[in-house]
Amino acid sequence: MTRRPYRLWAYFLVFLSAPAHSDFNSPELFGYKLGQRLEVTEVIERRMYGVVVADPAGLTEGLEELLLTVTPKTHTIVSISGSVSFDDAEQIKGMEDQYWEILKVQFEGWERQRLGIGPIIFWKSPFAVRVSTSRTRTEGIFEFSVRLDYSPASPERRALEALRRKEARQVIADKLSGS
Amino acid sequence: MRFLRAIFLIGLLCQTGCVPHLYDGEFALLVGNLETNITRRDKDLGDCYRVFSGLPTVYEISRPNYTLHVAHGNRYWPQFYLAAESKDRTPMEIIGPDIEPVRAVWGADHQRLEEARGLQLSHQTARLDRVLGGSVTIAILDSQWDVLGVEQLKYVTLDVNCVEVDSL
């Protein structure tokens, strides 16, 4: 039997070119999937907390801003969120009703929960879609958002968290080594 | 007058059935960075306290293109909270393997912490009693997420006295 070391190299190259955590089972929300790597050209603006603003073309009715939480080096998507801000909390009620109906169709077959207080949640392990309202630090501004991410205790979420930590270490090491 | 007030408080505690519960906590002190300024000391540390001399609760590390604020948490475990700002006071991104964004900015706990430390704090370290190595390394990023600087926060921990009032 002859050895063919180039085969090993080929396998290695295929391994390197595969996205580290791309989850092709991830449902799509606003044109993106969890675990997908975002191209730098798709970033419109960078914000705090690992959040980038992406092209809002894929947003559904009423939402204005598409926010993706990504890892710091490879821009692997950790969560996907569409949001809109209002001055008045009353306007949010209509949006909640509207998205309860939209998501029932989009995520048909998923478990769902809508209580009087707290967010609307659609879930199918390990994924969760959360419709919530939050008050921003700016007084009087309310933010309505529809967000897809992995459930907090899922192995997929923990893997992405580990990836985020690993990439943060790499960014720091790159800076210290001057590359 | 103080004596009467103390007697009144003790009597009130006895009547309401509340029992002060004393326990040990841990507190972290930044060490080893000569460019770190202590900007606040407190005897009241939140859950815990110091009877005689206060401990540093807020530090400032000033660099040419950013300022990093480091504040100790107000619970009984050692933990730092962070905020970085540019020279025009715009909040800046911080990343690191042992830090994460503050989870509940509008939570009552966090609001109490910000009031006690006099700062808006954007990120938090892991509990330092669970981090190995005695230091936390972070990077401060500009608005394009380019790294402006790397800071190594070395710390030591010490025991502090803590109190909780239990009701029967």
Interface residues (C-beta under 8 A of the other chain):
Chain A: R46 R47 M48 Y49 G50 P72 S134 R135 R137 R165 K166 A168 R169 V171 I172 D174 K175 L176
Chain B: P91 M92 E93 I95 G96 P97 D98 P101 V105 W106 Q120 S122 T137 I138 A139 L141 S143 Q144 W145 V147 V150
